[in-house]
């Protein structure tokens, strides 16, 4: 699977902040609203914020700003929409509850490691 550099950099920004289970889903054949999801889990709310902030900072360095941001007030699931890709940072509980990997089960999946 060929993944754009910005998507890979977003995934590695999550890993740099100790994000767990970092996965890229290729939605190009399944969805019209975006091409990729980057999924990452955090062990606590402080880490959740650190991961989301690091992704935004990394994307800003590339000249990208999210078109839409959700979830900062609740600190359970933060969504950063960059149009061509969407970054989801979850607490473990929220990731299991929404189970986007199952929902988008037909998508090609790339596990990202450090």
N, C-alpha and C positions, 0 to 999 in steps of 0.2 A: 504494500500500500504506500503510495507516494503522498506524503503529508507536507503541506506548506510550512516554511520555516517559522512563521509567527505561531502556528499551532504547536509546533514542537517546543518553541521557546516558552510558551505559556505553560506547557506541561512540566518543563524543567524548572520553571520558577516555583511551581507548586512543590516539586521534589526538593528544591533548595531550602524550603521552609518545613521540611519533614512531612510533606503531604504523603498520605498512604494510598495504596491501590490506585495509582494514577493511570488512567486509561484514556485512549483516544478512540472514539467511535466515528467511523466514516459513514456519514448519512447521505452521501451524494445520490445514492440510488433510492433512498427511502423518504427523503424530506425535501420540500421546496424552500423552507424558511432558513436553512443553514446547511453548511456542508459537513461540519465536524462538531462533535461534543468533546470537550476535555472534562473528565470527571476526576475529582480528587476528594479524599476523606481527611478530616482533621480529628484529632483525639479530644480536643476541647475547643471552647469558643474563642479563646485567645489565639490559638493556632489557626482557627478558621479565618479570623480577621487578618492574621499575618500572611496567610497564603493568598487571600484575595487581594490584599494590598500589594504583595510582591508581584502578582500577575499584572495588576494595573500599572505598576512602575515599569516592569519589563516591556509591556506593550507601549507605554508612553515613550520609552526610549526608542521604539521602532516607529514612532509617529502615529500610533493607533490609540484611539479613545473608545471606550464602550459606547454603543448606541443606547444601551439600556442597562441599568443596574438594579437588582432587587435583593432584598434580604439582609442588608446591614443592620437594621434595627432589631430583628429577631435573633440574628446570629445562630441560625440552625442550617440555613442553606443560602448561600450567596450565589447569584447568577450574574455573570458578566457577558453581555451580548455584543460581540464584535462583528455582527452580520454574517460573515463567512464562517465563523465558528462561535460557539457559546461555551464558556467555562462555567462549570458547576462545582462549587466547593461545599461539601456536606459535613455535618457531624455524622458519626457512624450510624446513629439511630435514624436520621433522615434519609441517608443513602439507602439503607435497608427498606425503609418504608416506601419510598418512591421507586426504587429498583429500576432505574432508567436502562440498565443493561438488559434486563428482561424485556422491558417495554420496546426497546429498539434491538431486539435479539437478532434480527436479520442483518444488522450492520457489521461490517468488518471491524475487528477489535484489535487494537495495538496496545499492549501493556508497556508502559514507559518506566524505565529504571534509571538510576543515577549514572 
